[in-house]
Amino acid sequence: MGIPFKDRRRVRTKTSGILVLKVKCGDHLSVGDEIAEIIDTYEGDEIEVIKSPCEGCLFYHGSNPLIYSNTAIAKIIKDTDFI
């Protein structure tokens, strides 16, 4: 059967840098929960905090720590009646 596309949500980065994940697959997320942060590769400063756009279960996250802008770093199955 699969999970309908409307019940999945991709989370993308806005900037390039080093990805530091704050969650693991299977974690339940609420709106605004911190998923990851992006660290500047030269200065070591936090340049982006990535937060959950919806409530649901994290079922995928990227594994490469070096990322480009607009990279999908997480996928969430939104909470619906079938979960």
LINBEL-V282671 format. One record per backbone hydrogen bond with DSSP energy under -1.0 kcal/mol. NH is the residue of the N-H (numbers start at 1). CO is the residue of the C=O. Records with the same first field share a line. If there is no record, write none. Layout:
NH: CO, CO
//
This chain:
7: 4
8: 5
9: 76
11: 74
13: 71
17: 67
18: 39
19: 65
20: 37
22: 35
26: 58
27: 24
29: 56
32: 52
33: 30
35: 50
36: 50
37: 20
38: 48
39: 18
40: 45
44: 40
47: 38
48: 38
50: 36
52: 33
56: 29
57: 77
58: 27
59: 75
60: 75
62: 73
67: 17
70: 13
71: 68
73: 11
74: 11
75: 60
76: 9
77: 57
78: 7
79: 55
83: 80
//
